[in-house]
Amino acid sequence: MHPRTDYIFLVAGPDRSKSLQDVLRARREAKPLLTAEQLRRRELDREREAIEEAATAAVEAWRATGKAVDAAGRLPVLVYLGIFALEHGAYYGSKHWARRVRAQLTAAPACEVGRCGATGDVRMLLLDRSAVGKERPGRDLITVCGGCERRALRLARDRGRVLAREEIVALDPEATLYDASAIAALKSRYARPPRRKDLGR
């Protein structure tokens, strides 16, 4: 036997009954290791983990340096959402939030509470937390003064949810922040215990 023929025979083997097309067809017809749904879920899990890692790294850098989480450039919306979930302060200190505040102040420079309209000491309230990272002025944000912000936050705490725009606009800017029963409850909660000299009176 010719040495070259021997070599070919040993590599190819004696049985060459399956063609390349047969092998490829068998692979196409074989049951996949993962279903399409499992593959999609795996990809979504990878994306979620990457977003969580990016948000965590941004918040840790913000805590360590005090620099805005997006000091090096804009971040994807989902990363901003992750940052907001981890640390509101990091999000509100971002350049993205500063741009949103400027846009909202251009759209509504005065307090939007119906009976207020103050132009000093104004700030923004976020109306829809699902809009974080893509807030639109006049839709997802509302301009309020400091007093109306405190009233809105107190009412939101009492109701256990974020207030709608209409509820904030309807606030009474003349109303006291705390009613008599709330003040009495605060006094009883934080009152100092009686001292011995108080008992002798």
N, C-alpha and C positions, 0 to 999 in steps of 0.2 A: 504494500500500500504506500502511496505517495505520502510523505510526512505532512504536507499541507492538507490533504484530504483527511488524514487521521485527525488533525487538529479541528477541522470543521465538523467532523463526525462527533467528536467528543464534546464540543461546545453545544452543538445543535441538539444532540441526543437522537436516539433512533426514532422517536414518535413525534412527528410534526403534523398531527391530524388537525389541530386547532389553528385557524388563521388569525391574523390580527383583528379582523372584523368580528370574528366569533368572540374573542376575548373582550373587545370593547362593548359588544352587544350584551354579553353576560354581566359586565360591570354596570351598564345602564339599567338592566333588569333586576339587578340584585337589590335587596331591601337596604335602604340607607341606614347608617348607624344611628342618626338622629332625624326626627321628623322636621318638616319645615317650621312648624310651630316651636319646637324645641330649639332649633337654630336661631329663630327670631328672638326668643326669650333670652337665650345665651348672649346674643348681641346687645340686647337692651340692658342686661345686667352689666356687661362690660362698659357700656356707655355711662350707666348710672354710677358705677364705681369710679370711672375716670372723672366725672363731674364732681363727685363727693371729695375725691382726692385733691382736685384743683381748688375747690372751695375751702377745704381744710387748710391747705398750704397757704392760700391767700390770707385767711384769718390769722393764722399763726405768724405770718410775716408782718401783718398789721399790728398785732400785739407786741411783737419784738421791736419793730422799728417806728411804729406810729405813722408810717406812710400810707397813703390811700391804697386800697387793695388793687386798684387798677392804675397805679402810678406808671406802670410800664406800657399801658395801652388798654383799650376796651376789652372786656371779657365777654364770652358768650352769655346769652340771657339766662340759660340754665345754671351757669356758675354764679351769676348774681343772685339767683333764687336760692342756691345753696348757701351762699354767704349770709343772706338775710335770715335763713333758717338757723344758722349757727350763731350769728352775732349781729343784732340789729345795728349796733353802733358802727361796726365795720362797714356795713352797707351805707348807712347815712353819712359816713365820712368819705365815701367814694366820689370820684370825679363824675361818674355817671349821675349820681344823685344831685350833685351840684348843677349839672347841666339841666336836669329835670326841674330843679327849683327855679333856675333862671327862666326857663320856658314858661313855667306856671306863673311866675311873677309878671311876665310880659302879658300873659293872657288875662290874669286877674291880680292887679297890684294891691287891692284892698281886701280886708276881711269880707268873706262871702256870706257871713251870717246876716240874715235879712235885716235885722234892726241894728246892726253894728256899723260896718263899713270903715272900721279903723284902718289907717294906713301905716301906723307905727308898730314896731315889734311884731311883724307878720311872719308866719312860718307855714309849712305845708303839712297836711295830713294825707296819709295814704288811704284811699277808700277801698281798694281791692288788692289784697295781698297776692292774688294769683297774677297780677299785672307787674309784679316786681321784675325789674330789668327791662321792661318795655312800657312804662307808664306813659300815658298820653295826658298832656295838660287839659284841664277842664273836664276830663272824663274820669281819670283814676286818681286825680289829686284835687285838693281844695285848699284855698288860702284862708287862714284864720289868724286872728291876733292871739296874743298870749293868754288873755282871759278866756276867750271863746275856746281855745285849745284845751285849757284845763276843764272847762265845763263839758266839752265833747268827750274827753278821755274819761271823766268821772261817769258820765252817762253810759259810755261804752262798757266800763267795768260793771256798772249796775246791771246792764242788760246782758253782759257776757258775750258780746259780739262787736264786730266793727260796725260803726254807724253808717247808714246810707247818706248820700249827699243831702236829700230832703230833710232828714232829721237834724243834720248840722245847721243847715240854712234856717230851720225853724227854731233854733235855740234862742233863749231870752238872754241877751247880754247884760241885763240889769239884775237877773236872778242871782241870789247869793250862791256861792259855791257849795256851801253846806247848810242844810236846814237845821232847825233847832234840835230835832231828835238825833241827827248825825253828830252835831256838836256835843250833845250830852253824852253820846256813846264814846266819842273820842276822849272827852274829859274823864269819864269813868275808867277808860282803858289805860290812859297815860297819867292819871293823877298819882301824885306821890303818896305812899302809905302814911297814915297818921304817925306823928312823932310823939314821944313822951310828953314834951312840953305842951303839945296841942291838947292832950287829955287833962292837964292841970287847969285849964282855963274854965 
